[in-house]
Amino acid sequence: MCYEQKESGMKSTTYALIAVAAIAAFALLREHWSHVAGYWPYLLLLLCPLMHLFHGHGGHGDHQHHGSENDKKN
């Protein structure tokens, strides 16, 4: 039972830290919006390779199976 209380305490601490970080990010962006707005095109261009890098390529394994399924039907 002591373990369950500690785990729920860690969850609430994590949620509190996430909330504080979100508030700080909002305040920082609000104060420096004119600086951030100038970098939007560069941030969008940087986002494309990052999405390809972190997307997770689990769906690419299915390409090999399509040909073998068609061969089995014939």
N, C-alpha and C positions, 0 to 999 in steps of 0.2 A: 504494500500500500504506500509505503514511503517513496518507492520508485515512481509510482504513478503521479504523486504530487509533484515530484521534482520534474518529471517530463512535462506536465501541464504548465509548470512555472517557466520552463524554458520556452515553451511555445508562446506564452504571453509576453515574455521578454523579447522574443524574436519579432512578434507582431508590433510591439512598441518601438523597437529599433527601426523597423520598416516604415512605420508611420512618421517617426522623427526624420528619417532620411527623405521621405516624400515631401514633407513640409519644408525641409531645408532646400531641396532641389527646386521646389516651387518658388521659394523666396529668392533664391539665387538667380533663377531664370527670369523672374519678374524684374529684378534690379538690372540685369545685364542683357535684356532681350535684344537691344540694338546691336550688341556685339555678336550674339548667337545667330541672329537673323542673317548676317552676312555670310555665315558659314554653311547655310542650308544646302546649297548645291554640292559642296564638297562632302558634307555628311551623307547625302543621298548616294553619291558615287562610292563612298566608302562602305555604305550599307550593302551594296550589291555583292562584293566579294565576301564580305563577312557572312551574308546569308548563305552563300554557296559553301563556305567553309564549315559552318555550324549546322547546316540543314539536316545532316544525317542521311546517309545514302543507303538506307535499308531497302528502298523500293527498286534499286537498280538490279537486284538479283533476279527479278522476275523476267528480265529480258531473255535470259538463257533458256527458260522453261517454255516460252511460247513456241519456239521452233520444234522442240521435242514433243509437245502435245499435238501439234499438227501432223507430225510424222507418225504418231501412234494411231491417229484416226485413219490414215491412208493405208 
